[in-house]
């Protein structure tokens, strides 16, 4: 017979090899490095100007970043830092290359669905990468214990207290102290104070907001990572909620993000787990926009329908059952989203079933379905296999047409995403004004 101790032993044995296995998915140097970008890519996909015009600008001003020239002298390559410097300093026909950024805090987008395999992480990764190449500063939050987004961003060794679990522990301590302090006599408080909570929770309470944020191989993308050891967060959160029944557990991440300076990031993208639990509810409650990826099959349609119903019911239950607690904590119920979008993934434009399912989605959800699906191409398949987005893949390692088709598919989806974000951003800025 085997019990929990056998599982714990297997876990310990696996941990000994875990880091090596993860590092093997990256480079021999064990560090993921963002590749440089050619003048062709920059002029065609980022700046939307003729390559010769960009070359002329560089020749006229030697103080501008000049990139690295290939040995044959035919092509120059630029780092993302150099590209952003060009964005700041070059104007074409009097037009700035800097992206539009309304005032106010970053817009928060949750990429969520509880059907596995629909491309949640692929979507979150590509939207983050595309936004970074567009000149935006991005924070990713990996809510999924599978930690695929974390690994794809180049992080291989993460401690559980640096994950969303740590944010929730820190929030519990802060809320416990706030609630205790709200009583004239703290001894009258029926709930535990922070120093009465478990030691593992208390040990995290002193962390600063910035301590949870880690840099990635992308200079303008940071991440709050996840790890396999954080898989216990659902069980632990239920325990903590039982310990402190006045804790508004669903508002942890929202409160945390409110601590960050408005100007630190432009977009915050959540990669959610394939379940509706404490983490995914935190993501939904913190999000301004809900992005729901779905494959083009019946089972994906069925799962998306169930997800919408169950998430709606969960948010309604929170609104009905936690109204007083939320108000005392400064949270607003019911939860509202500025927009909800359904994005079709793994779409084949010549597949009659996929076309029929797209029509079915649009018949039911109308304008909430994104106009531009993410097409299934060889480059997209490699993206998931090697944890490397289309934007990170070097087009010289495949036919340029294959890479270009995949890039253009993601670019169209990103442009629609950006317009959705900017509309929400502008609306929020107008409300603040």
Protein Blocks (a to p, Z undefined) as FASTA:
>chain_A
ZZfklmmmmmmmmmmmmmmmmmmmmcfkopacdddddfklmmmmmnopafklmmmmmmmm
mmbcebjadfklpaccddfklmmmmmmmpceehiafbdcddeddddddddddfbehiomm
mmmmmmmmmmmmnopacddddfbfnlmmmmmnopabdcfklmmklmmmmmmmmmmmmmmm
mpmblmlpmbdcfklmcfklmmmmmpcfklmpccdfbfkbccddddfklmmmmmmmmmmm
mmmmmbcfklmmmmmmmmpcfklpmbdcddddfbddfklmmmmmmpmbdcddddfbfklm
mmmmmmmmmmmmmmmmmmmmmmmmmmmnopacddddfbdcdddehiafklmklmmmmmmm
mmmnmmmpcfbdcdddfklmmmmmnopafklpcfklpcfklmmmmmmmmmmmmmmmmmmm
mmmmmmmmmmmZZ
